[in-house]
Amino acid sequence: MLFTEWNWDDALAVAREEGKEDGLEEGREEGMEEGLEKGRFNEKLAIARNLLAKGSTLEFVHDITGLDMETIESL
């Protein structure tokens, strides 16, 4: 399509498509970050459970995992 053949409707359609692609990419990045955070938290929980099963104190588990005491106590 030649530049002279473009009109506002064409320009808006292209802009919307570009915006949609940018939004999808941003959403993917946010989703990946959320997934990584959830994975790190779940790993901390698993470590805490293992430490508690081996007889570690709540304070030690807190120091190692960084989890709050309430979360550790609920395990």
PQR file of N, CA, C, O and H, with PARSE charges and radii, in Angstrom:
ATOM      1  N   MET A   1       0.850  -1.164   0.000 -0.4000 1.5000
ATOM      2  CA  MET A   1       0.000   0.000   0.000 -0.0000 2.0000
ATOM      3  C   MET A   1       0.895   1.225   0.000  0.5500 1.7000
ATOM      4  O   MET A   1       1.812   1.323   0.815 -0.5500 1.4000
ATOM      5  N   LEU A   2       0.646   2.138  -0.882 -0.4000 1.5000
ATOM      6  CA  LEU A   2       1.407   3.376  -0.954 -0.0000 2.0000
ATOM      7  C   LEU A   2       1.001   4.307   0.171  0.5500 1.7000
ATOM      8  O   LEU A   2      -0.124   4.257   0.669 -0.5500 1.4000
ATOM      9  H   LEU A   2      -0.099   2.058  -1.544  0.4000 1.0000
ATOM     10  N   PHE A   3       1.932   5.152   0.560 -0.4000 1.5000
ATOM     11  CA  PHE A   3       1.670   6.084   1.639 -0.0000 2.0000
ATOM     12  C   PHE A   3       0.473   6.969   1.325  0.5500 1.7000
ATOM     13  O   PHE A   3      -0.299   7.306   2.223 -0.5500 1.4000
ATOM     14  H   PHE A   3       2.846   5.192   0.156  0.4000 1.0000
ATOM     15  N   THR A   4       0.313   7.338   0.093 -0.4000 1.5000
ATOM     16  CA  THR A   4      -0.794   8.233  -0.268 -0.0000 2.0000
ATOM     17  C   THR A   4      -2.146   7.540  -0.177  0.5500 1.7000
ATOM     18  O   THR A   4      -3.185   8.200  -0.148 -0.5500 1.4000
ATOM     19  H   THR A   4       0.940   7.064  -0.637  0.4000 1.0000
ATOM     20  N   GLU A   5      -2.135   6.228  -0.133 -0.4000 1.5000
ATOM     21  CA  GLU A   5      -3.376   5.476  -0.048 -0.0000 2.0000
ATOM     22  C   GLU A   5      -3.872   5.323   1.387  0.5500 1.7000
ATOM     23  O   GLU A   5      -4.998   4.869   1.594 -0.5500 1.4000
ATOM     24  H   GLU A   5      -1.291   5.692  -0.157  0.4000 1.0000
ATOM     25  N   TRP A   6      -3.082   5.681   2.362 -0.4000 1.5000
ATOM     26  CA  TRP A   6      -3.461   5.552   3.766 -0.0000 2.0000
ATOM     27  C   TRP A   6      -4.499   6.605   4.121  0.5500 1.7000
ATOM     28  O   TRP A   6      -4.524   7.706   3.571 -0.5500 1.4000
ATOM     29  H   TRP A   6      -2.168   6.050   2.194  0.4000 1.0000
ATOM     30  N   ASN A   7      -5.336   6.231   5.043 -0.4000 1.5000
ATOM     31  CA  ASN A   7      -6.266   7.203   5.599 -0.0000 2.0000
ATOM     32  C   ASN A   7      -6.253   7.032   7.117  0.5500 1.7000
ATOM     33  O   ASN A   7      -5.524   6.191   7.642 -0.5500 1.4000
ATOM     34  H   ASN A   7      -5.316   5.336   5.489  0.4000 1.0000
ATOM     35  N   TRP A   8      -7.040   7.811   7.807 -0.4000 1.5000
ATOM     36  CA  TRP A   8      -7.041   7.755   9.268 -0.0000 2.0000
ATOM     37  C   TRP A   8      -7.488   6.387   9.787  0.5500 1.7000
ATOM     38  O   TRP A   8      -6.969   5.923  10.802 -0.5500 1.4000
ATOM     39  H   TRP A   8      -7.633   8.495   7.381  0.4000 1.0000
ATOM     40  N   ASP A   9      -8.403   5.758   9.141 -0.4000 1.5000
ATOM     41  CA  ASP A   9      -8.865   4.442   9.577 -0.0000 2.0000
ATOM     42  C   ASP A   9      -7.732   3.422   9.510  0.5500 1.7000
ATOM     43  O   ASP A   9      -7.571   2.599  10.412 -0.5500 1.4000
ATOM     44  H   ASP A   9      -8.825   6.135   8.316  0.4000 1.0000
ATOM     45  N   ASP A  10      -6.952   3.483   8.436 -0.4000 1.5000
ATOM     46  CA  ASP A  10      -5.806   2.576   8.310 -0.0000 2.0000
ATOM     47  C   ASP A  10      -4.775   2.857   9.400  0.5500 1.7000
ATOM     48  O   ASP A  10      -4.242   1.937  10.020 -0.5500 1.4000
ATOM     49  H   ASP A  10      -7.083   4.151   7.703  0.4000 1.0000
ATOM     50  N   ALA A  11      -4.509   4.122   9.617 -0.4000 1.5000
ATOM     51  CA  ALA A  11      -3.524   4.500  10.633 -0.0000 2.0000
ATOM     52  C   ALA A  11      -3.984   4.045  12.017  0.5500 1.7000
ATOM     53  O   ALA A  11      -3.178   3.537  12.797 -0.5500 1.4000
ATOM     54  H   ALA A  11      -4.943   4.869   9.112  0.4000 1.0000
ATOM     55  N   LEU A  12      -5.248   4.216  12.325 -0.4000 1.5000
ATOM     56  CA  LEU A  12      -5.771   3.784  13.621 -0.0000 2.0000
ATOM     57  C   LEU A  12      -5.713   2.273  13.769  0.5500 1.7000
ATOM     58  O   LEU A  12      -5.408   1.765  14.848 -0.5500 1.4000
ATOM     59  H   LEU A  12      -5.902   4.628  11.691  0.4000 1.0000
ATOM     60  N   ALA A  13      -6.000   1.560  12.706 -0.4000 1.5000
ATOM     61  CA  ALA A  13      -5.943   0.096  12.752 -0.0000 2.0000
ATOM     62  C   ALA A  13      -4.525  -0.379  13.037  0.5500 1.7000
ATOM     63  O   ALA A  13      -4.324  -1.299  13.830 -0.5500 1.4000
ATOM     64  H   ALA A  13      -6.247   1.973  11.829  0.4000 1.0000
ATOM     65  N   VAL A  14      -3.545   0.240  12.397 -0.4000 1.5000
ATOM     66  CA  VAL A  14      -2.144  -0.126  12.623 -0.0000 2.0000
ATOM     67  C   VAL A  14      -1.748   0.215  14.060  0.5500 1.7000
ATOM     68  O   VAL A  14      -1.094  -0.584  14.729 -0.5500 1.4000
ATOM     69  H   VAL A  14      -3.707   0.988  11.752  0.4000 1.0000
ATOM     70  N   ALA A  15      -2.140   1.390  14.532 -0.4000 1.5000
ATOM     71  CA  ALA A  15      -1.810   1.803  15.894 -0.0000 2.0000
ATOM     72  C   ALA A  15      -2.441   0.857  16.917  0.5500 1.7000
ATOM     73  O   ALA A  15      -1.803   0.503  17.908 -0.5500 1.4000
ATOM     74  H   ALA A  15      -2.671   2.039  13.989  0.4000 1.0000
ATOM     75  N   ARG A  16      -3.677   0.452  16.685 -0.4000 1.5000
ATOM     76  CA  ARG A  16      -4.332  -0.483  17.602 -0.0000 2.0000
ATOM     77  C   ARG A  16      -3.601  -1.821  17.638  0.5500 1.7000
ATOM     78  O   ARG A  16      -3.398  -2.399  18.706 -0.5500 1.4000
ATOM     79  H   ARG A  16      -4.196   0.740  15.880  0.4000 1.0000
ATOM     80  N   GLU A  17      -3.214  -2.300  16.483 -0.4000 1.5000
ATOM     81  CA  GLU A  17      -2.509  -3.579  16.406 -0.0000 2.0000
ATOM     82  C   GLU A  17      -1.169  -3.492  17.140  0.5500 1.7000
ATOM     83  O   GLU A  17      -0.803  -4.404  17.882 -0.5500 1.4000
ATOM     84  H   GLU A  17      -3.378  -1.830  15.616  0.4000 1.0000
ATOM     85  N   GLU A  18      -0.448  -2.402  16.933 -0.4000 1.5000
ATOM     86  CA  GLU A  18       0.824  -2.221  17.623 -0.0000 2.0000
ATOM     87  C   GLU A  18       0.600  -2.128  19.129  0.5500 1.7000
ATOM     88  O   GLU A  18       1.371  -2.685  19.910 -0.5500 1.4000
ATOM     89  H   GLU A  18      -0.746  -1.662  16.331  0.4000 1.0000
ATOM     90  N   GLY A  19      -0.449  -1.428  19.533 -0.4000 1.5000
ATOM     91  CA  GLY A  19      -0.772  -1.313  20.954 -0.0000 2.0000
ATOM     92  C   GLY A  19      -1.128  -2.654  21.561  0.5500 1.7000
ATOM     93  O   GLY A  19      -0.745  -2.965  22.688 -0.5500 1.4000
ATOM     94  H   GLY A  19      -1.075  -0.975  18.898  0.4000 1.0000
ATOM     95  N   LYS A  20      -1.869  -3.442  20.796 -0.4000 1.5000
ATOM     96  CA  LYS A  20      -2.248  -4.777  21.275 -0.0000 2.0000
ATOM     97  C   LYS A  20      -1.007  -5.640  21.468  0.5500 1.7000
ATOM     98  O   LYS A  20      -0.884  -6.340  22.473 -0.5500 1.4000
ATOM     99  H   LYS A  20      -2.181  -3.189  19.881  0.4000 1.0000
ATOM    100  N   GLU A  21      -0.085  -5.590  20.503 -0.4000 1.5000
ATOM    101  CA  GLU A  21       1.143  -6.375  20.606 -0.0000 2.0000
ATOM    102  C   GLU A  21       1.978  -5.928  21.793  0.5500 1.7000
ATOM    103  O   GLU A  21       2.530  -6.759  22.515 -0.5500 1.4000
ATOM    104  H   GLU A  21      -0.185  -5.022  19.686  0.4000 1.0000
ATOM    105  N   ASP A  22       2.075  -4.607  22.004 -0.4000 1.5000
ATOM    106  CA  ASP A  22       2.815  -4.094  23.155 -0.0000 2.0000
ATOM    107  C   ASP A  22       2.166  -4.548  24.458  0.5500 1.7000
ATOM    108  O   ASP A  22       2.860  -4.933  25.398 -0.5500 1.4000
ATOM    109  H   ASP A  22       1.626  -3.932  21.418  0.4000 1.0000
ATOM    110  N   GLY A  23       0.845  -4.505  24.515 -0.4000 1.5000
ATOM    111  CA  GLY A  23       0.122  -4.929  25.711 -0.0000 2.0000
ATOM    112  C   GLY A  23       0.312  -6.402  26.001  0.5500 1.7000
ATOM    113  O   GLY A  23       0.482  -6.794  27.155 -0.5500 1.4000
ATOM    114  H   GLY A  23       0.281  -4.192  23.751  0.4000 1.0000
ATOM    115  N   LEU A  24       0.284  -7.219  24.966 -0.4000 1.5000
ATOM    116  CA  LEU A  24       0.497  -8.657  25.151 -0.0000 2.0000
ATOM    117  C   LEU A  24       1.896  -8.943  25.674  0.5500 1.7000
ATOM    118  O   LEU A  24       2.071  -9.780  26.560 -0.5500 1.4000
ATOM    119  H   LEU A  24       0.146  -6.900  24.028  0.4000 1.0000
ATOM    120  N   GLU A  25       2.883  -8.258  25.135 -0.4000 1.5000
ATOM    121  CA  GLU A  25       4.265  -8.452  25.583 -0.0000 2.0000
ATOM    122  C   GLU A  25       4.413  -8.031  27.041  0.5500 1.7000
ATOM    123  O   GLU A  25       5.054  -8.724  27.832 -0.5500 1.4000
ATOM    124  H   GLU A  25       2.740  -7.578  24.416  0.4000 1.0000
ATOM    125  N   GLU A  26       3.824  -6.907  27.390 -0.4000 1.5000
ATOM    126  CA  GLU A  26       3.891  -6.435  28.772 -0.0000 2.0000
ATOM    127  C   GLU A  26       3.199  -7.434  29.702  0.5500 1.7000
ATOM    128  O   GLU A  26       3.698  -7.722  30.790 -0.5500 1.4000
ATOM    129  H   GLU A  26       3.303  -6.344  26.748  0.4000 1.0000
ATOM    130  N   GLY A  27       2.066  -7.952  29.277 -0.4000 1.5000
ATOM    131  CA  GLY A  27       1.348  -8.940  30.080 -0.0000 2.0000
ATOM    132  C   GLY A  27       2.148 -10.211  30.273  0.5500 1.7000
ATOM    133  O   GLY A  27       2.143 -10.793  31.358 -0.5500 1.4000
ATOM    134  H   GLY A  27       1.660  -7.718  28.393  0.4000 1.0000
ATOM    135  N   ARG A  28       2.834 -10.645  29.232 -0.4000 1.5000
ATOM    136  CA  ARG A  28       3.679 -11.844  29.347 -0.0000 2.0000
ATOM    137  C   ARG A  28       4.794 -11.617  30.363  0.5500 1.7000
ATOM    138  O   ARG A  28       5.073 -12.476  31.199 -0.5500 1.4000
ATOM    139  H   ARG A  28       2.839 -10.173  28.351  0.4000 1.0000
ATOM    140  N   GLU A  29       5.425 -10.453  30.281 -0.4000 1.5000
ATOM    141  CA  GLU A  29       6.518 -10.145  31.198 -0.0000 2.0000
ATOM    142  C   GLU A  29       6.020 -10.106  32.644  0.5500 1.7000
ATOM    143  O   GLU A  29       6.671 -10.638  33.543 -0.5500 1.4000
ATOM    144  H   GLU A  29       5.199  -9.755  29.602  0.4000 1.0000
ATOM    145  N   GLU A  30       4.870  -9.479  32.861 -0.4000 1.5000
ATOM    146  CA  GLU A  30       4.305  -9.419  34.212 -0.0000 2.0000
ATOM    147  C   GLU A  30       3.940 -10.815  34.705  0.5500 1.7000
ATOM    148  O   GLU A  30       4.170 -11.147  35.868 -0.5500 1.4000
ATOM    149  H   GLU A  30       4.341  -9.048  32.131  0.4000 1.0000
ATOM    150  N   GLY A  31       3.376 -11.624  33.831 -0.4000 1.5000
ATOM    151  CA  GLY A  31       3.019 -12.990  34.197 -0.0000 2.0000
ATOM    152  C   GLY A  31       4.242 -13.817  34.556  0.5500 1.7000
ATOM    153  O   GLY A  31       4.212 -14.592  35.512 -0.5500 1.4000
ATOM    154  H   GLY A  31       3.189 -11.354  32.886  0.4000 1.0000
ATOM    155  N   MET A  32       5.308 -13.657  33.804 -0.4000 1.5000
ATOM    156  CA  MET A  32       6.542 -14.386  34.101 -0.0000 2.0000
ATOM    157  C   MET A  32       7.079 -13.978  35.466  0.5500 1.7000
ATOM    158  O   MET A  32       7.484 -14.834  36.253 -0.5500 1.4000
ATOM    159  H   MET A  32       5.333 -13.027  33.027  0.4000 1.0000
ATOM    160  N   GLU A  33       7.085 -12.691  35.752 -0.4000 1.5000
ATOM    161  CA  GLU A  33       7.593 -12.214  37.037 -0.0000 2.0000
ATOM    162  C   GLU A  33       6.733 -12.737  38.187  0.5500 1.7000
ATOM    163  O   GLU A  33       7.264 -13.169  39.211 -0.5500 1.4000
ATOM    164  H   GLU A  33       6.756 -11.996  35.113  0.4000 1.0000
ATOM    165  N   GLU A  34       5.421 -12.701  38.026 -0.4000 1.5000
ATOM    166  CA  GLU A  34       4.531 -13.227  39.063 -0.0000 2.0000
ATOM    167  C   GLU A  34       4.771 -14.720  39.279  0.5500 1.7000
ATOM    168  O   GLU A  34       4.782 -15.199  40.413 -0.5500 1.4000
ATOM    169  H   GLU A  34       4.990 -12.350  37.195  0.4000 1.0000
ATOM    170  N   GLY A  35       4.962 -15.439  38.191 -0.4000 1.5000
ATOM    171  CA  GLY A  35       5.224 -16.871  38.288 -0.0000 2.0000
ATOM    172  C   GLY A  35       6.533 -17.166  39.007  0.5500 1.7000
ATOM    173  O   GLY A  35       6.616 -18.096  39.810 -0.5500 1.4000
ATOM    174  H   GLY A  35       4.954 -15.050  37.270  0.4000 1.0000
ATOM    175  N   LEU A  36       7.551 -16.368  38.712 -0.4000 1.5000
ATOM    176  CA  LEU A  36       8.837 -16.567  39.385 -0.0000 2.0000
ATOM    177  C   LEU A  36       8.726 -16.271  40.873  0.5500 1.7000
ATOM    178  O   LEU A  36       9.283 -16.998  41.696 -0.5500 1.4000
ATOM    179  H   LEU A  36       7.483 -15.613  38.060  0.4000 1.0000
ATOM    180  N   GLU A  37       8.008 -15.204  41.223 -0.4000 1.5000
ATOM    181  CA  GLU A  37       7.823 -14.868  42.632 -0.0000 2.0000
ATOM    182  C   GLU A  37       7.076 -15.976  43.365  0.5500 1.7000
ATOM    183  O   GLU A  37       7.447 -16.353  44.476 -0.5500 1.4000
ATOM    184  H   GLU A  37       7.555 -14.614  40.555  0.4000 1.0000
ATOM    185  N   LYS A  38       6.031 -16.490  42.744 -0.4000 1.5000
ATOM    186  CA  LYS A  38       5.265 -17.577  43.358 -0.0000 2.0000
ATOM    187  C   LYS A  38       6.139 -18.814  43.525  0.5500 1.7000
ATOM    188  O   LYS A  38       6.075 -19.489  44.552 -0.5500 1.4000
ATOM    189  H   LYS A  38       5.730 -16.184  41.842  0.4000 1.0000
ATOM    190  N   GLY A  39       6.944 -19.107  42.529 -0.4000 1.5000
ATOM    191  CA  GLY A  39       7.849 -20.250  42.595 -0.0000 2.0000
ATOM    192  C   GLY A  39       8.865 -20.101  43.716  0.5500 1.7000
ATOM    193  O   GLY A  39       9.146 -21.063  44.431 -0.5500 1.4000
ATOM    194  H   GLY A  39       6.996 -18.558  41.694  0.4000 1.0000
ATOM    195  N   ARG A  40       9.423 -18.894  43.877 -0.4000 1.5000
ATOM    196  CA  ARG A  40      10.386 -18.657  44.956 -0.0000 2.0000
ATOM    197  C   ARG A  40       9.720 -18.834  46.319  0.5500 1.7000
ATOM    198  O   ARG A  40      10.305 -19.419  47.230 -0.5500 1.4000
ATOM    199  H   ARG A  40       9.194 -18.113  43.296  0.4000 1.0000
ATOM    200  N   PHE A  41       8.489 -18.325  46.454 -0.4000 1.5000
ATOM    201  CA  PHE A  41       7.770 -18.464  47.713 -0.0000 2.0000
ATOM    202  C   PHE A  41       7.496 -19.931  48.020  0.5500 1.7000
ATOM    203  O   PHE A  41       7.693 -20.377  49.151 -0.5500 1.4000
ATOM    204  H   PHE A  41       8.013 -17.850  45.713  0.4000 1.0000
ATOM    205  N   ASN A  42       7.046 -20.679  47.024 -0.4000 1.5000
ATOM    206  CA  ASN A  42       6.769 -22.111  47.226 -0.0000 2.0000
ATOM    207  C   ASN A  42       8.039 -22.876  47.592  0.5500 1.7000
ATOM    208  O   ASN A  42       7.995 -23.811  48.391 -0.5500 1.4000
ATOM    209  H   ASN A  42       6.886 -20.317  46.106  0.4000 1.0000
ATOM    210  N   GLU A  43       9.159 -22.481  47.013 -0.4000 1.5000
ATOM    211  CA  GLU A  43      10.427 -23.127  47.347 -0.0000 2.0000
ATOM    212  C   GLU A  43      10.811 -22.838  48.796  0.5500 1.7000
ATOM    213  O   GLU A  43      11.298 -23.722  49.501 -0.5500 1.4000
ATOM    214  H   GLU A  43       9.195 -21.721  46.364  0.4000 1.0000
ATOM    215  N   LYS A  44      10.590 -21.596  49.240 -0.4000 1.5000
ATOM    216  CA  LYS A  44      10.857 -21.260  50.640 -0.0000 2.0000
ATOM    217  C   LYS A  44       9.981 -22.092  51.574  0.5500 1.7000
ATOM    218  O   LYS A  44      10.439 -22.555  52.619 -0.5500 1.4000
ATOM    219  H   LYS A  44      10.194 -20.878  48.667  0.4000 1.0000
ATOM    220  N   LEU A  45       8.725 -22.276  51.191 -0.4000 1.5000
ATOM    221  CA  LEU A  45       7.834 -23.104  52.005 -0.0000 2.0000
ATOM    222  C   LEU A  45       8.348 -24.541  52.087  0.5500 1.7000
ATOM    223  O   LEU A  45       8.330 -25.148  53.158 -0.5500 1.4000
ATOM    224  H   LEU A  45       8.353 -21.900  50.343  0.4000 1.0000
ATOM    225  N   ALA A  46       8.797 -25.074  50.980 -0.4000 1.5000
ATOM    226  CA  ALA A  46       9.309 -26.449  50.958 -0.0000 2.0000
ATOM    227  C   ALA A  46      10.551 -26.570  51.841  0.5500 1.7000
ATOM    228  O   ALA A  46      10.698 -27.542  52.582 -0.5500 1.4000
ATOM    229  H   ALA A  46       8.812 -24.581  50.110  0.4000 1.0000
ATOM    230  N   ILE A  47      11.429 -25.594  51.761 -0.4000 1.5000
ATOM    231  CA  ILE A  47      12.634 -25.609  52.598 -0.0000 2.0000
ATOM    232  C   ILE A  47      12.240 -25.529  54.068  0.5500 1.7000
ATOM    233  O   ILE A  47      12.780 -26.252  54.905 -0.5500 1.4000
ATOM    234  H   ILE A  47      11.309 -24.805  51.159  0.4000 1.0000
ATOM    235  N   ALA A  48      11.295 -24.643  54.374 -0.4000 1.5000
ATOM    236  CA  ALA A  48      10.845 -24.497  55.763 -0.0000 2.0000
ATOM    237  C   ALA A  48      10.256 -25.809  56.282  0.5500 1.7000
ATOM    238  O   ALA A  48      10.552 -26.220  57.404 -0.5500 1.4000
ATOM    239  H   ALA A  48      10.857 -24.055  53.694  0.4000 1.0000
ATOM    240  N   ARG A  49       9.440 -26.456  55.486 -0.4000 1.5000
ATOM    241  CA  ARG A  49       8.857 -27.733  55.911 -0.0000 2.0000
ATOM    242  C   ARG A  49       9.946 -28.771  56.190  0.5500 1.7000
ATOM    243  O   ARG A  49       9.884 -29.500  57.179 -0.5500 1.4000
ATOM    244  H   ARG A  49       9.199 -26.123  54.575  0.4000 1.0000
ATOM    245  N   ASN A  50      10.935 -28.824  55.309 -0.4000 1.5000
ATOM    246  CA  ASN A  50      12.026 -29.779  55.490 -0.0000 2.0000
ATOM    247  C   ASN A  50      12.828 -29.471  56.752  0.5500 1.7000
ATOM    248  O   ASN A  50      13.185 -30.381  57.499 -0.5500 1.4000
ATOM    249  H   ASN A  50      10.985 -28.231  54.505  0.4000 1.0000
ATOM    250  N   LEU A  51      13.109 -28.201  56.988 -0.4000 1.5000
ATOM    251  CA  LEU A  51      13.852 -27.821  58.183 -0.0000 2.0000
ATOM    252  C   LEU A  51      13.074 -28.171  59.447  0.5500 1.7000
ATOM    253  O   LEU A  51      13.637 -28.690  60.411 -0.5500 1.4000
ATOM    254  H   LEU A  51      12.819 -27.461  56.381  0.4000 1.0000
ATOM    255  N   LEU A  52      11.781 -27.882  59.432 -0.4000 1.5000
ATOM    256  CA  LEU A  52      10.952 -28.205  60.598 -0.0000 2.0000
ATOM    257  C   LEU A  52      10.885 -29.706  60.823  0.5500 1.7000
ATOM    258  O   LEU A  52      10.912 -30.165  61.965 -0.5500 1.4000
ATOM    259  H   LEU A  52      11.324 -27.460  58.649  0.4000 1.0000
ATOM    260  N   ALA A  53      10.799 -30.471  59.749 -0.4000 1.5000
ATOM    261  CA  ALA A  53      10.743 -31.931  59.868 -0.0000 2.0000
ATOM    262  C   ALA A  53      12.031 -32.496  60.461  0.5500 1.7000
ATOM    263  O   ALA A  53      12.026 -33.555  61.090 -0.5500 1.4000
ATOM    264  H   ALA A  53      10.778 -30.099  58.821  0.4000 1.0000
ATOM    265  N   LYS A  54      13.139 -31.773  60.251 -0.4000 1.5000
ATOM    266  CA  LYS A  54      14.433 -32.203  60.796 -0.0000 2.0000
ATOM    267  C   LYS A  54      14.662 -31.681  62.213  0.5500 1.7000
ATOM    268  O   LYS A  54      15.715 -31.922  62.804 -0.5500 1.4000
ATOM    269  H   LYS A  54      13.143 -30.913  59.740  0.4000 1.0000
ATOM    270  N   GLY A  55      13.660 -30.953  62.765 -0.4000 1.5000
ATOM    271  CA  GLY A  55      13.761 -30.497  64.144 -0.0000 2.0000
ATOM    272  C   GLY A  55      14.315 -29.098  64.329  0.5500 1.7000
ATOM    273  O   GLY A  55      14.662 -28.725  65.450 -0.5500 1.4000
ATOM    274  H   GLY A  55      12.805 -30.757  62.284  0.4000 1.0000
ATOM    275  N   SER A  56      14.409 -28.315  63.271 -0.4000 1.5000
ATOM    276  CA  SER A  56      14.921 -26.946  63.401 -0.0000 2.0000
ATOM    277  C   SER A  56      13.940 -26.082  64.166  0.5500 1.7000
ATOM    278  O   SER A  56      12.733 -26.324  64.154 -0.5500 1.4000
ATOM    279  H   SER A  56      14.127 -28.618  62.360  0.4000 1.0000
ATOM    280  N   THR A  57      14.475 -25.074  64.829 -0.4000 1.5000
ATOM    281  CA  THR A  57      13.622 -24.140  65.565 -0.0000 2.0000
ATOM    282  C   THR A  57      12.939 -23.184  64.597  0.5500 1.7000
ATOM    283  O   THR A  57      13.390 -22.988  63.469 -0.5500 1.4000
ATOM    284  H   THR A  57      15.455 -24.878  64.839  0.4000 1.0000
ATOM    285  N   LEU A  58      11.847 -22.596  65.062 -0.4000 1.5000
ATOM    286  CA  LEU A  58      11.125 -21.618  64.238 -0.0000 2.0000
ATOM    287  C   LEU A  58      12.020 -20.435  63.879  0.5500 1.7000
ATOM    288  O   LEU A  58      11.984 -19.930  62.756 -0.5500 1.4000
ATOM    289  H   LEU A  58      11.481 -22.756  65.978  0.4000 1.0000
ATOM    290  N   GLU A  59      12.821 -20.002  64.846 -0.4000 1.5000
ATOM    291  CA  GLU A  59      13.712 -18.865  64.608 -0.0000 2.0000
ATOM    292  C   GLU A  59      14.756 -19.189  63.538  0.5500 1.7000
ATOM    293  O   GLU A  59      15.073 -18.350  62.695 -0.5500 1.4000
ATOM    294  H   GLU A  59      12.851 -20.412  65.757  0.4000 1.0000
ATOM    295  N   PHE A  60      15.284 -20.410  63.580 -0.4000 1.5000
ATOM    296  CA  PHE A  60      16.267 -20.827  62.582 -0.0000 2.0000
ATOM    297  C   PHE A  60      15.639 -20.861  61.189  0.5500 1.7000
ATOM    298  O   PHE A  60      16.231 -20.389  60.219 -0.5500 1.4000
ATOM    299  H   PHE A  60      15.026 -21.092  64.265  0.4000 1.0000
ATOM    300  N   VAL A  61      14.455 -21.414  61.103 -0.4000 1.5000
ATOM    301  CA  VAL A  61      13.749 -21.472  59.812 -0.0000 2.0000
ATOM    302  C   VAL A  61      13.491 -20.062  59.296  0.5500 1.7000
ATOM    303  O   VAL A  61      13.643 -19.796  58.104 -0.5500 1.4000
ATOM    304  H   VAL A  61      13.974 -21.798  61.891  0.4000 1.0000
ATOM    305  N   HIS A  62      13.105 -19.170  60.183 -0.4000 1.5000
ATOM    306  CA  HIS A  62      12.883 -17.765  59.807 -0.0000 2.0000
ATOM    307  C   HIS A  62      14.169 -17.147  59.265  0.5500 1.7000
ATOM    308  O   HIS A  62      14.156 -16.483  58.228 -0.5500 1.4000
ATOM    309  H   HIS A  62      12.981 -19.386  61.151  0.4000 1.0000
ATOM    310  N   ASP A  63      15.276 -17.367  59.969 -0.4000 1.5000
ATOM    311  CA  ASP A  63      16.562 -16.811  59.533 -0.0000 2.0000
ATOM    312  C   ASP A  63      16.977 -17.336  58.164  0.5500 1.7000
ATOM    313  O   ASP A  63      17.503 -16.585  57.343 -0.5500 1.4000
ATOM    314  H   ASP A  63      15.287 -17.906  60.812  0.4000 1.0000
ATOM    315  N   ILE A  64      16.747 -18.607  57.920 -0.4000 1.5000
ATOM    316  CA  ILE A  64      17.177 -19.224  56.661 -0.0000 2.0000
ATOM    317  C   ILE A  64      16.266 -18.831  55.494  0.5500 1.7000
ATOM    318  O   ILE A  64      16.749 -18.499  54.411 -0.5500 1.4000
ATOM    319  H   ILE A  64      16.321 -19.217  58.587  0.4000 1.0000
ATOM    320  N   THR A  65      14.964 -18.869  55.714 -0.4000 1.5000
ATOM    321  CA  THR A  65      14.031 -18.666  54.600 -0.0000 2.0000
ATOM    322  C   THR A  65      13.558 -17.225  54.439  0.5500 1.7000
ATOM    323  O   THR A  65      13.190 -16.808  53.341 -0.5500 1.4000
ATOM    324  H   THR A  65      14.572 -19.139  56.594  0.4000 1.0000
ATOM    325  N   GLY A  66      13.568 -16.464  55.536 -0.4000 1.5000
ATOM    326  CA  GLY A  66      13.033 -15.109  55.476 -0.0000 2.0000
ATOM    327  C   GLY A  66      11.516 -15.061  55.581  0.5500 1.7000
ATOM    328  O   GLY A  66      10.920 -13.987  55.500 -0.5500 1.4000
ATOM    329  H   GLY A  66      13.867 -16.802  56.428  0.4000 1.0000
ATOM    330  N   LEU A  67      10.892 -16.211  55.758 -0.4000 1.5000
ATOM    331  CA  LEU A  67       9.437 -16.253  55.914 -0.0000 2.0000
ATOM    332  C   LEU A  67       9.058 -15.649  57.261  0.5500 1.7000
ATOM    333  O   LEU A  67       9.827 -15.716  58.219 -0.5500 1.4000
ATOM    334  H   LEU A  67      11.376 -17.084  55.824  0.4000 1.0000
ATOM    335  N   ASP A  68       7.859 -15.055  57.326 -0.4000 1.5000
ATOM    336  CA  ASP A  68       7.416 -14.499  58.599 -0.0000 2.0000
ATOM    337  C   ASP A  68       7.033 -15.645  59.547  0.5500 1.7000
ATOM    338  O   ASP A  68       6.698 -16.752  59.126 -0.5500 1.4000
ATOM    339  H   ASP A  68       7.234 -15.001  56.548  0.4000 1.0000
ATOM    340  N   MET A  69       7.098 -15.330  60.819 -0.4000 1.5000
ATOM    341  CA  MET A  69       6.868 -16.351  61.848 -0.0000 2.0000
ATOM    342  C   MET A  69       5.464 -16.951  61.759  0.5500 1.7000
ATOM    343  O   MET A  69       5.286 -18.147  61.991 -0.5500 1.4000
ATOM    344  H   MET A  69       7.370 -14.430  61.161  0.4000 1.0000
ATOM    345  N   GLU A  70       4.491 -16.149  61.432 -0.4000 1.5000
ATOM    346  CA  GLU A  70       3.117 -16.651  61.323 -0.0000 2.0000
ATOM    347  C   GLU A  70       3.015 -17.740  60.251  0.5500 1.7000
ATOM    348  O   GLU A  70       2.354 -18.759  60.451 -0.5500 1.4000
ATOM    349  H   GLU A  70       4.636 -15.178  61.244  0.4000 1.0000
ATOM    350  N   THR A  71       3.664 -17.517  59.132 -0.4000 1.5000
ATOM    351  CA  THR A  71       3.649 -18.508  58.052 -0.0000 2.0000
ATOM    352  C   THR A  71       4.350 -19.785  58.496  0.5500 1.7000
ATOM    353  O   THR A  71       3.869 -20.890  58.243 -0.5500 1.4000
ATOM    354  H   THR A  71       4.201 -16.689  58.969  0.4000 1.0000
ATOM    355  N   ILE A  72       5.485 -19.624  59.155 -0.4000 1.5000
ATOM    356  CA  ILE A  72       6.236 -20.788  59.612 -0.0000 2.0000
ATOM    357  C   ILE A  72       5.427 -21.580  60.637  0.5500 1.7000
ATOM    358  O   ILE A  72       5.388 -22.809  60.589 -0.5500 1.4000
ATOM    359  H   ILE A  72       5.876 -18.726  59.360  0.4000 1.0000
ATOM    360  N   GLU A  73       4.792 -20.882  61.549 -0.4000 1.5000
ATOM    361  CA  GLU A  73       3.999 -21.553  62.577 -0.0000 2.0000
ATOM    362  C   GLU A  73       2.822 -22.315  61.985  0.5500 1.7000
ATOM    363  O   GLU A  73       2.369 -23.311  62.549 -0.5500 1.4000
ATOM    364  H   GLU A  73       4.823 -19.883  61.588  0.4000 1.0000
ATOM    365  N   SER A  74       2.329 -21.837  60.839 -0.4000 1.5000
ATOM    366  CA  SER A  74       1.172 -22.498  60.215 -0.0000 2.0000
ATOM    367  C   SER A  74       1.551 -23.777  59.479  0.5500 1.7000
ATOM    368  O   SER A  74       0.685 -24.559  59.087 -0.5500 1.4000
ATOM    369  H   SER A  74       2.697 -21.028  60.381  0.4000 1.0000
ATOM    370  N   LEU A  75       2.861 -23.985  59.292 -0.4000 1.5000
ATOM    371  CA  LEU A  75       3.302 -25.196  58.601 -0.0000 2.0000
ATOM    372  C   LEU A  75       3.232 -26.340  59.513  0.5500 1.7000
ATOM    373  O   LEU A  75       3.562 -27.460  59.124 -0.5500 1.4000
ATOM    374  H   LEU A  75       3.565 -23.350  59.610  0.4000 1.0000
TER
END
